[in-house]
């Protein structure tokens, strides 16, 4: 028995074990055994098929009988006749397309599929099975012909490809939708802009995957970037962020994008971040927005990367605040911005003066620094309540002059830590000098 016939029989018997009463499977087995010339098996399957379907024309043909006419069922003439399939079979127990080229065709059906997914899965298996059978029949016919035309030479390789599951190599895929047409579609449904752009990018990925040979990941990414730029040119500027977000999702799901971090702050894999929570900052860190918002909240709303300790860019900050999970950060961000504007020049000069004294203090008892801190505290008490709140609560970005690590500190915290001897006086003096320069720039 040839290998291809053996494969077909294995496939059919495997399916028959799951659905012993399938008329379709008995018909196909009958045809295969007849093709192989095994009269005993052909007769046996014809008899079994006739028991399952007494009016089956194929069974009657192989048994040498005249087909019986089906009795007409009594039906309401006003009731529309339901459409019937030309072949009867059960989808429910056929093996799904869970194997690739070179794997066994006796794979178990995929679990937990929806109705439509199950129909698609089983229909795919039926397509492969029928392609195998047509391949055998056509090869047999061609072997008896002295010549064959060009179309026959093309059909047989196509049937082989389909029987092996390489359907996309036979059926060409349409080109992605034109940019202008896609842009019109997006502008007509602005509330669905991000999802529509994701669908557009997915179409590019699918198209690239069925090319011969398939495009490499870098080539696909290059095409997506070009597509993004073309869409941005055709869409309103307000939708620019939607294209950026859509590309990020595609890079994670299809292009094996690598990020600086491989896990979230709570130890989850980047691939496990829910789509609606996924965010990538410009420094290529991937975030679960819920975790990121909590970390920023814990730092009094300072927009600093919790992992790298660097401040987020303006673009990142806008995206974080625009995200549904980042909305809670807006009041804190607004408060910090307002605090920046509430410091008078005299106070900034005081901060710079104290910082300079502390940096230059080399005395054993640190008396100059202690005296300057006491004077500064006495001065702060005389300030309006709003300015005192700024001294107490405004987070100011600083850089450790020794380790070069960034950090955030308030003037009030630094003064309290210096008085309590919990922080080096020179470090506090360095911070106060940086704070004065920062406040002047605001």
KOLKOLRO-22270 format. One record per residue: residue number from 1; residue in one letter; x, y, z of N, C-alpha, C in turn. Coordinates in steps of 0.2 Angstrom, whole numbers. Layout:
# KOLKOLRO-22270
  seq  type     nx     ny     nz    cax    cay    caz     cx     cy     cz
  NUM     A      X      Y      Z      X      Y      Z      X      Y      Z
...
//
This chain:
# KOLKOLRO-22270
  seq  type     nx     ny     nz    cax    cay    caz     cx     cy     cz
    1     X      4     -6      0      0      0      0      4      6      0
    2     X      3     11     -5      7     17     -5      6     21      1
    3     X     11     25      3     12     29      9      6     34      9
    4     X      4     37      4     -2     42      4     -8     39      6
    5     X    -10     32      3    -16     29      4    -16     27     11
    6     X    -10     25     14    -10     23     21    -11     29     26
    7     X     -9     35     24    -10     41     28    -17     42     28
    8     X    -21     42     22    -28     43     21    -32     38     26
    9     X    -30     32     25    -34     27     29    -33     28     37
   10     X    -27     30     39    -25     31     46    -30     37     48
   11     X    -30     42     44    -34     48     45    -41     47     46
   12     X    -44     43     41    -51     41     41    -53     36     47
   13     X    -49     31     48    -50     27     54    -50     30     61
   14     X    -45     35     61    -44     39     67    -51     43     68
   15     X    -53     46     63    -59     50     64    -65     46     65
   16     X    -65     40     62    -71     35     63    -72     32     70
   17     X    -66     32     73    -66     30     80    -70     35     84
   18     X    -69     41     82    -73     46     86    -80     47     84
   19     X    -82     45     78    -89     46     76    -90     40     72
   20     X    -92     34     75    -93     28     71    -99     28     67
   21     X   -104     33     68   -110     33     63   -110     38     58
   22     X   -104     41     56   -103     46     51   -104     43     44
   23     X   -109     45     41   -110     42     34   -104     45     29
   24     X   -102     51     30    -97     54     26    -91     50     27
   25     X    -88     48     33    -82     44     34    -83     37     31
   26     X    -89     34     31    -89     28     28    -89     28     20
   27     X    -92     33     18    -91     34     10    -84     35      8
   28     X    -80     39     12    -73     40     10    -69     34     11
   29     X    -70     30     16    -67     24     17    -69     19     11
   30     X    -75     19      9    -77     14      4    -74     16     -2
   31     X    -73     22     -4    -70     25    -10    -62     23    -10
   32     X    -59     23     -4    -52     22     -4    -51     14     -5
   33     X    -55     10     -2    -54      3     -2    -55      1    -10
   34     X    -60      4    -13    -62      3    -20    -56      5    -24
   35     X    -53     10    -23    -47     13    -27    -41      8    -26
   36     X    -41      5    -20    -35      0    -19    -37     -7    -21
   37     X    -43     -8    -24    -45    -14    -27    -46    -20    -22
   38     X    -47    -18    -16    -49    -23    -11    -57    -24    -11
   39     X    -59    -30    -14    -66    -31    -15    -69    -32     -8
   40     X    -66    -36     -4    -69    -38      2    -70    -32      7
   41     X    -65    -28      7    -66    -22     12    -71    -17      8
   42     X    -71    -17      2    -76    -12     -2    -83    -15      0
   43     X    -84    -21     -1    -91    -24      0    -93    -23      7
   44     X    -88    -24     12    -90    -24     19    -92    -16     21
   45     X    -88    -11     18    -90     -5     20    -96     -2     16
   46     X    -98     -5     10   -104     -4      7   -110     -6     11
   47     X   -109    -12     14   -115    -15     17   -116    -11     24
   48     X   -110     -9     27   -111     -5     33   -114      2     32
   49     X   -112      4     26   -115     11     24   -122     11     23
   50     X   -124      5     20   -131      4     18   -136      3     24
   51     X   -133      0     30   -136      0     36   -137      7     39
   52     X   -132     11     39   -132     18     41   -137     22     37
   53     X   -137     21     31   -141     25     26   -144     21     21
   54     X   -150     18     22   -153     13     17   -154     16     10
   55     X   -154     22     10   -155     26      3   -149     28      0
   56     X   -143     26      3   -136     29      0   -135     26     -7
   57     X   -134     31    -11   -133     29    -18   -126     26    -19
   58     X   -121     28    -16   -114     26    -16   -114     18    -14
   59     X   -117     17     -9   -117     10     -6   -121      5    -11
   60     X   -126      8    -14   -130      3    -19   -126      2    -25
   61     X   -122      7    -27   -118      7    -33   -113      1    -32
   62     X   -109      1    -26   -104     -4    -25   -107    -11    -24
   63     X   -113    -11    -21   -116    -18    -20   -120    -20    -26
   64     X   -120    -16    -32   -123    -18    -38   -131    -18    -37
   65     X   -133    -14    -33   -141    -13    -33   -143     -7    -36
   66     X   -150     -7    -37   -153     -1    -39   -155      4    -33
   67     X   -152     10    -33   -154     14    -27   -161     15    -26
   68     X   -163     15    -19   -170     16    -17   -171     23    -17
   69     X   -177     24    -19   -180     31    -18   -182     33    -11
   70     X   -180     39     -9   -181     41     -2   -189     43     -2
   71     X   -192     41      3   -199     43      4   -200     50      5
   72     X   -205     53      2   -206     60      3   -209     61     10
   73     X   -206     66     13   -209     67     20   -214     72     19
   74     X   -219     72     24   -225     76     24   -222     83     27
   75     X   -223     88     23   -221     95     26   -226    100     24
   76     X   -226    105     28   -231    110     27   -228    114     21
   77     X   -233    115     16   -230    118     10   -229    125     11
   78     X   -231    128     16   -230    135     17   -223    136     21
   79     X   -220    131     23   -214    131     27   -208    131     23
   80     X   -204    135     23   -198    135     19   -194    129     21
   81     X   -191    126     15   -187    120     16   -180    122     19
   82     X   -178    119     24   -171    120     27   -166    118     22
   83     X   -160    122     21   -155    119     16   -151    113     19
   84     X   -149    109     15   -146    103     17   -139    103     14
   85     X   -134    100     17   -128     99     14   -127     93      9
   86     X   -123     94      5   -122     89     -1   -119     83      2
   87     X   -115     83      8   -112     77     11   -114     78     18
   88     X   -115     72     21   -117     72     28   -111     69     33
   89     X   -109     73     37   -104     71     42   -104     75     49
   90     X   -101     72     54   -101     75     60    -95     79     61
   91     X    -95     86     63    -89     90     64    -87     88     71
   92     X    -91     86     76    -89     86     83    -83     82     85
   93     X    -82     76     81    -77     72     84    -71     71     79
   94     X    -71     75     74    -65     75     69    -59     78     72
   95     X    -53     76     70    -47     79     73    -46     86     70
   96     X    -44     90     75    -43     97     72    -36     98     70
   97     X    -34    104     66    -28    105     63    -23    107     68
   98     X    -21    103     73    -17    105     78    -10    102     77
   99     X     -8    100     71     -2     98     69      1    101     63
  100     X      7    102     62     10    105     57     13    100     52
  101     X     17    102     47     20     98     42     25     93     45
  102     X     24     87     44     29     82     47     27     79     54
  103     X     22     82     57     19     79     63     14     74     61
  104     X     12     70     66      7     65     65      0     68     64
  105     X     -4     65     60    -10     67     58    -15     65     63
  106     X    -13     61     68    -18     58     73    -19     62     79
  107     X    -18     69     78    -18     73     84    -25     74     87
  108     X    -25     75     94    -32     76     97    -35     82     95
  109     X    -42     83     95    -45     89     94    -43     95     99
  110     X    -43    101     97    -41    106    101    -47    107    106
  111     X    -45    108    113    -51    109    118    -53    116    118
  112     X    -59    117    121    -62    123    123    -62    128    117
  113     X    -64    126    111    -65    130    106    -73    132    105
  114     X    -74    138    103    -80    141    102    -83    137     96
  115     X    -90    138     95    -93    135     89    -90    136     83
  116     X    -89    143     81    -86    145     75    -79    142     74
  117     X    -75    143     80    -68    140     80    -68    133     78
  118     X    -73    129     81    -73    122     80    -75    120     73
  119     X    -80    124     70    -81    123     63    -75    124     58
  120     X    -72    130     60    -66    131     56    -60    126     57
  121     X    -59    123     63    -54    118     64    -56    112     60
  122     X    -62    110     61    -64    103     58    -65    104     50
  123     X    -67    110     48    -67    111     41    -60    111     38
  124     X    -55    113     41    -48    113     39    -46    106     38
  125     X    -48    101     43    -46     94     43    -49     91     37
  126     X    -56     92     36    -59     90     30    -56     92     24
  127     X    -54     98     23    -51    101     17    -45     97     16
  128     X    -40     96     21    -34     92     20    -36     85     18
  129     X    -41     82     21    -42     75     19    -45     74     12
  130     X    -49     79     10    -51     78      3    -46     80     -2
  131     X    -41     84      0    -36     86     -5    -31     79     -5
  132     X    -30     76      0    -27     69      0    -30     64     -5
  133     X    -36     64     -5    -40     59     -9    -40     61    -16
  134     X    -41     68    -17    -40     70    -24    -33     69    -27
  135     X    -29     70    -23    -22     69    -25    -21     62    -27
  136     X    -23     57    -23    -22     50    -25    -26     48    -32
  137     X    -32     51    -32    -36     50    -38    -33     53    -45
  138     X    -31     59    -44    -28     62    -50    -21     59    -52
  139     X    -17     57    -47    -11     54    -48    -12     47    -52
  140     X    -17     44    -50    -19     37    -53    -21     38    -60
  141     X    -25     44    -61    -28     45    -68    -22     47    -73
  142     X    -17     52    -70    -12     54    -74     -7     48    -76
  143     X     -6     43    -71     -2     38    -72     -4     34    -78
  144     X    -10     34    -80    -13     30    -86    -13     35    -92
  145     X    -11     41    -92    -11     45    -98     -4     46   -100
  146     X     -3     46   -107      3     46   -110      6     53   -109
  147     X      2     58   -110      4     65   -109     -1     69   -104
  148     X      1     74   -101     -3     78    -97     -2     86    -99
  149     X     -7     90    -98     -6     97    -99     -3    101    -94
  150     X     -2    107    -95      2    111    -90     -3    112    -83
  151     X     -9    112    -84    -14    113    -78    -13    107    -74
  152     X    -13    101    -77    -12     95    -73     -6     95    -68
  153     X      0     98    -72      6     98    -68      6    103    -62
  154     X      2    108    -63      1    113    -57     -4    110    -52
  155     X     -9    107    -54    -14    104    -49    -11    100    -44
  156     X     -7     95    -46     -5     89    -42     -1     92    -36
  157     X      4     97    -37      8    100    -32      4    104    -27
  158     X     -1    107    -30     -6    111    -26    -10    106    -21
  159     X    -12    101    -23    -16     96    -19    -11     93    -14
  160     X     -5     92    -15      0     89    -10      1     95     -5
  161     X      2    101     -7      2    106     -2     -4    107      2
  162     X    -10    107      0    -16    107      4    -16    101      8
  163     X    -15     95      6    -15     89     10    -11     90     16
  164     X     -5     93     15      0     94     21     -1    100     25
  165     X     -7    104     24     -9    110     28     -6    116     25
  166     X     -2    116     20      1    122     17     -4    126     12
  167     X    -10    127     15    -15    130     11    -13    137      8
  168     X    -10    141     12     -8    148     10     -3    148      5
  169     X      0    143      3      5    142     -2      1    141     -9
  170     X     -5    139     -8     -9    138    -14    -14    143    -16
  171     X    -17    146    -10    -22    151    -11    -18    158     -9
  172     X    -18    162    -14    -14    169    -13    -19    173     -9
  173     X    -15    177     -4    -19    182      0    -19    189     -3
  174     X    -25    192     -2    -26    199     -5    -21    203     -2
  175     X    -19    208     -6    -15    214     -3    -18    217      3
  176     X    -15    220      8    -18    224     13    -22    230     10
  177     X    -27    232     13    -31    238     11    -27    244     10
  178     X    -29    248      5    -25    254      3    -25    259      9
  179     X    -20    263     10    -19    267     16    -25    272     16
  180     X    -27    275     11    -32    280     11    -39    277     13
  181     X    -40    271     10    -46    268     11    -47    266     19
  182     X    -41    263     22    -41    262     29    -42    268     33
  183     X    -39    273     31    -39    280     35    -46    282     35
  184     X    -50    282     29    -57    284     29    -61    279     34
  185     X    -59    273     34    -63    268     39    -62    270     46
  186     X    -56    272     47    -54    274     54    -57    281     56
  187     X    -57    285     52    -60    292     53    -67    291     54
  188     X    -70    287     51    -78    286     52    -79    283     58
  189     X    -75    279     62    -76    276     68    -70    278     73
  190     X    -70    285     75    -64    287     79    -64    283     86
  191     X    -69    281     88    -69    278     95    -66    271     95
  192     X    -66    268     88    -63    262     88    -56    262     84
  193     X    -53    268     84    -47    269     80    -41    265     82
  194     X    -40    264     88    -34    259     90    -35    252     88
  195     X    -41    249     89    -43    243     87    -42    242     79
  196     X    -45    247     75    -45    246     68    -37    247     65
  197     X    -33    251     69    -26    251     67    -23    244     68
  198     X    -24    242     74    -21    235     76    -23    230     70
  199     X    -30    230     68    -32    225     63    -28    226     57
  200     X    -27    233     55    -23    234     49    -16    231     49
  201     X    -13    232     55     -6    230     56     -6    222     56
  202     X    -11    219     59    -11    212     59    -12    209     52
  203     X    -16    213     47    -16    211     40     -9    211     37
  204     X     -5    216     39      1    217     36      6    211     38
  205     X      5    209     44      9    203     47      7    197     43
  206     X      0    196     43     -2    190     39      0    189     32
  207     X     -1    195     29      2    195     22      9    194     21
  208     X     13    196     26     20    195     25     22    188     27
  209     X     18    184     31     19    178     33     18    172     27
  210     X     13    174     22     12    170     17     16    171     10
  211     X     20    176     11     25    177      5     29    171      4
  212     X     32    170     -2     36    165     -3     43    167     -6
  213     X     48    167     -1     48    165      6     45    170     10
  214     X     43    168     16     40    172     21     45    178     23
  215     X     43    184     24     47    189     26     50    188     33
  216     X     56    190     34     59    190     41     56    195     45
  217     X     57    194     52     54    199     57     57    206     56
  218     X     63    207     54     65    214     53     62    217     47
  219     X     61    213     42     58    216     36     50    217     37
  220     X     47    213     41     40    215     43     40    221     47
  221     X     44    222     52     44    228     56     45    234     52
  222     X     50    233     47     51    239     43     45    241     39
  223     X     41    236     36     35    237     33     29    240     37
  224     X     29    238     44     24    241     48     26    248     50
  225     X     32    250     51     34    257     52     32    261     47
  226     X     33    259     40     31    263     35     24    264     34
  227     X     20    258     36     13    259     36     11    263     41
  228     X     14    263     47     12    268     52     13    275     50
  229     X     18    277     47     20    283     45     15    286     40
  230     X     13    281     35      8    283     30      1    284     33
  231     X     -1    280     38     -7    281     41     -7    288     45
  232     X     -2    289     48     -1    295     52     -2    301     48
  233     X      0    301     42      0    306     37     -7    307     34
  234     X    -11    302     34    -18    302     32    -23    303     37
  235     X    -21    302     44    -26    303     49    -25    310     53
  236     X    -30    312     57    -29    318     61    -23    317     66
  237     X    -20    323     68    -14    322     72    -16    319     79
  238     X    -23    320     81    -25    318     87    -25    310     88
  239     X    -25    307     82    -25    299     82    -18    297     81
  240     X    -13    301     82     -6    299     81     -4    294     87
  241     X     -6    295     93     -5    290     98     -8    283     97
  242     X    -13    283     93    -17    277     92    -12    272     88
  243     X     -9    275     83     -4    271     79      2    269     83
  244     X      4    273     87     10    271     91      8    265     96
  245     X      2    266     99      0    260    104     -1    254    100
  246     X     -4    254     94     -6    249     90      1    245     88
  247     X      6    249     86     12    246     84     15    242     90
  248     X     15    245     96     18    242    102     14    235    103
  249     X      8    234    102      4    228    103      7    223     98
  250     X      7    225     92      9    220     86     16    218     88
  251     X     21    222     90     28    220     91     28    215     97
  252     X     24    216    102     24    211    107     21    204    105
  253     X     16    205    101     12    198    100     15    195     94
  254     X     18    198     89     20    195     83     27    195     81
  255     X     31    200     84     37    202     81     43    200     86
  256     X     41    197     92     46    195     97     50    201     99
  257     X     47    206    101     50    212    103     53    211    110
  258     X     60    213    110     63    212    117     63    219    120
  259     X     62    219    127     62    225    131     68    225    136
  260     X     69    231    139     75    231    144     73    226    150
  261     X     67    226    152     65    221    157     61    216    154
  262     X     62    210    157     59    204    155     53    202    159
  263     X     52    206    165     46    204    169     44    211    172
  264     X     37    211    174     35    217    177     38    218    184
  265     X     36    223    187     38    225    194     36    219    199
  266     X     31    216    198     28    211    202     30    204    200
  267     X     34    203    195     37    197    193     33    193    187
  268     X     28    196    184     25    193    179     28    194    172
  269     X     28    189    168     31    189    161     27    195    157
  270     X     31    198    153     29    204    149     23    201    145
  271     X     24    195    142     18    192    138     12    191    141
  272     X     12    191    148      6    190    152      2    197    154
  273     X      5    202    152      2    209    154     -5    209    150
  274     X    -10    211    153    -16    211    149    -16    217    143
  275     X    -19    216    138    -18    220    132    -20    228    134
  276     X    -25    228    138    -28    235    140    -23    238    145
  277     X    -19    234    148    -14    237    153     -7    238    150
  278     X     -6    236    144      1    236    141      3    243    139
  279     X      9    245    141     12    251    140     20    251    139
  280     X     23    254    134     30    254    133     32    261    133
  281     X     37    263    138     40    269    138     45    270    133
  282     X     47    276    132     52    278    126     59    275    128
  283     X     60    273    134     67    270    136     66    262    135
  284     X     61    260    132     60    253    130     59    248    136
  285     X     56    251    141     53    247    147     46    245    146
  286     X     44    239    147     37    237    146     34    237    153
  287     X     28    240    153     24    241    160     17    238    160
  288     X     15    236    166      8    235    167      6    241    170
  289     X      1    245    167      0    252    169     -3    252    176
  290     X     -6    246    178     -9    246    185     -3    247    190
  291     X      2    243    189      8    243    193     12    249    193
  292     X     12    252    187     16    258    186     12    264    189
  293     X      6    264    189      2    270    192      3    269    200
  294     X      3    263    202      4    262    210     11    265    212
  295     X     16    263    208     23    265    209     23    273    209
  296     X     20    276    204     21    283    204     17    286    210
  297     X     11    283    211      7    286    217     11    286    224
  298     X     15    280    224     19    279    230     25    284    231
  299     X     27    287    225     32    292    225     29    299    224
  300     X     23    300    227     20    307    227     18    310    220
  301     X     18    305    215     16    308    208     22    310    204
  302     X     28    309    206     34    311    202     34    306    197
  303     X     35    308    190     35    304    184     42    302    183
  304     X     44    297    187     51    294    187     50    286    186
  305     X     54    284    181     54    277    180     56    273    186
  306     X     52    269    189     53    265    195     59    261    195
  307     X     61    258    189     66    253    188     73    257    186
  308     X     73    261    181     79    265    179     81    271    184
  309     X     76    273    187     76    280    191     77    286    187
  310     X     76    285    181     76    291    176     69    294    175
  311     X     69    301    175     62    304    173     59    302    167
  312     X     53    301    166     50    299    160     50    305    156
  313     X     50    304    149     50    310    144     43    313    144
  314     X     42    319    141     36    322    141     31    318    137
  315     X     33    315    132     28    310    128     26    305    132
  316     X     30    302    136     28    296    141     23    299    146
  317     X     25    304    149     20    307    154     13    308    151
  318     X     13    311    145      6    312    142      2    306    141
  319     X      6    301    139      3    294    138      0    291    144
  320     X      5    292    149      3    289    156     -3    292    159
  321     X     -4    299    158     -9    302    161    -16    301    157
  322     X    -15    300    150    -21    299    146    -23    292    146
  323     X    -19    287    149    -22    280    150    -27    280    155
  324     X    -32    276    154    -37    275    159    -35    273    166
  325     X    -30    269    167    -27    268    173    -22    273    176
  326     X    -21    278    172    -16    284    174    -20    290    176
  327     X    -27    290    175    -31    295    176    -30    298    184
  328     X    -29    293    188    -29    294    195    -23    298    197
  329     X    -18    299    192    -12    302    194    -12    310    192
  330     X    -17    312    188    -18    318    186    -18    323    192
  331     X    -22    322    197    -22    327    203    -16    328    206
  332     X    -12    322    207     -5    323    210      0    327    205
  333     X     -1    325    199      3    329    194      2    336    194
  334     X     -5    338    194     -7    345    194     -4    348    201
  335     X     -5    345    206     -2    348    213      5    349    212
  336     X      9    345    210     16    346    209     18    352    204
  337     X     14    352    199     15    358    194     14    364    198
  338     X      8    364    202      7    371    205     12    372    210
  339     X     14    367    214     19    369    219     26    372    216
  340     X     27    370    210     33    373    207     33    380    206
  341     X     27    383    205     26    390    204     25    394    210
  342     X     25    391    216     24    394    222     30    396    226
  343     X     36    397    223     42    398    227     44    405    225
  344     X     45    410    230     47    417    228     55    417    227
  345     X     58    422    224     65    422    223     69    422    229
  346     X     66    426    234     70    426    241     71    419    244
  347     X     66    415    243     66    408    246     71    404    242
  348     X     71    405    236     76    401    232     83    403    234
  349     X     84    410    235     91    412    237     93    409    244
  350     X     88    408    248     89    405    255     92    398    254
  351     X     88    394    250     90    387    249     97    387    246
  352     X     99    391    241    105    391    238    111    393    243
  353     X    109    398    248    114    400    253    115    394    258
  354     X    110    391    260    111    385    265    115    380    262
  355     X    113    378    255    117    373    252    124    374    251
  356     X    126    380    250    133    382    249    137    382    256
  357     X    134    384    261    137    384    268    138    376    270
  358     X    133    372    268    134    365    270    139    361    266
  359     X    140    363    260    145    360    255    152    362    257
  360     X    152    368    260    159    371    261    161    370    268
  361     X    157    367    273    158    366    280    163    360    281
  362     X    169    362    283    173    356    285    175    356    292
  363     X    171    360    296    172    360    304    171    353    307
  364     X    174    353    313    173    346    316    166    346    319
  365     X    163    351    322    157    351    325    151    353    321
  366     X    153    355    314    148    356    309    143    362    311
  367     X    146    367    316    142    372    318    139    377    313
  368     X    143    378    308    141    383    302    134    380    299
  369     X    134    373    298    129    370    294    123    370    299
  370     X    124    369    305    118    368    310    115    375    311
  371     X    119    380    311    117    387    312    113    389    306
  372     X    115    387    300    112    389    294    105    386    293
  373     X    105    379    295     98    376    295     93    379    300
  374     X     95    381    306     91    384    311     88    390    308
  375     X     92    394    305     90    401    302     85    399    296
  376     X     86    394    292     82    393    287     75    390    289
  377     X     75    386    294     68    384    297     65    390    300
  378     X     68    395    303     65    401    306     62    405    300
  379     X     65    405    295     63    409    289     57    406    286
  380     X     57    399    285     51    395    282     45    397    286
  381     X     45    397    293     39    398    297     36    405    295
  382     X     39    410    293     36    416    291     33    416    284
  383     X     34    411    280     31    411    273     24    409    273
  384     X     20    411    268     13    410    267     12    402    267
  385     X      6    400    269      5    393    270      6    389    263
  386     X      5    392    258      6    389    251     13    387    250
  387     X     17    392    251     24    392    250     27    386    255
  388     X     25    386    261     27    381    266     26    374    263
  389     X     20    374    260     18    367    257     22    365    252
  390     X     25    370    248     29    368    243     36    366    246
  391     X     39    369    251     45    367    254     44    360    257
  392     X     38    358    259     37    352    262     36    346    257
  393     X     32    348    252     29    342    248     32    342    241
  394     X     35    347    238     37    347    231     43    342    230
  395     X     42    337    226     48    333    225     52    336    219
  396     X     58    336    221     63    339    216     68    334    214
  397     X     69    333    208     74    328    205     81    330    207
  398     X     85    325    209     92    327    210     96    321    208
  399     X    103    322    208    108    317    206    113    316    211
  400     X    114    310    214    119    309    219    126    310    216
  401     X    130    315    218    136    317    215    142    311    216
  402     X    140    306    220    145    301    221    143    295    216
  403     X    137    292    217    135    286    213    132    288    206
  404     X    130    295    205    127    297    199    120    294    198
  405     X    117    292    204    110    289    203    105    294    205
  406     X    100    295    200     95    300    201     90    298    207
  407     X     87    303    210     83    302    216     78    308    216
  408     X     73    308    220     68    313    222     68    315    229
  409     X     68    321    231     68    323    238     65    330    238
  410     X     62    331    244     59    338    245     64    342    250
  411     X     63    348    249     68    353    253     67    351    261
  412     X     60    351    263     58    349    270     61    343    272
  413     X     61    338    268     63    331    270     71    331    271
  414     X     74    335    266     82    335    267     84    339    273
  415     X     81    344    275     82    348    281     81    344    287
  416     X     76    341    287     74    336    293     79    331    294
  417     X     81    328    288     86    322    289     93    325    291
  418     X     95    331    289    101    333    291    101    335    298
  419     X     96    338    301     96    340    308     96    333    312
  420     X     92    328    309     92    322    313     98    317    312
  421     X    103    320    308    109    316    307    108    309    303
  422     X    103    309    299    101    302    296    104    303    289
  423     X    106    309    286    109    310    280    115    314    280
  424     X    120    313    277    126    316    277    125    324    275
  425     X    128    328    279    127    335    278    129    338    271
  426     X    135    335    269    137    337    262    132    335    257
  427     X    129    329    258    124    326    253    118    331    253
  428     X    116    333    259    110    338    259    112    344    256
  429     X    118    347    257    120    353    254    120    353    247
  430     X    123    347    244    123    346    237    116    346    234
  431     X    111    343    237    104    343    235    101    350    235
  432     X    102    353    241     99    360    241    102    365    236
  433     X    108    364    234    111    368    228    108    366    222
  434     X    107    359    221    103    357    215     96    360    215
  435     X     93    359    221     86    362    221     85    369    219
  436     X     90    373    222     89    380    220     90    381    212
  437     X     94    378    209     95    378    202     88    376    198
  438     X     86    371    201     79    368    198     74    373    199
  439     X     73    376    205     67    381    206     68    387    202
  440     X     74    389    201     76    395    196     73    393    189
  441     X     74    387    187     73    385    180     65    385    179
  442     X     61    384    184     54    384    184     51    391    183
//
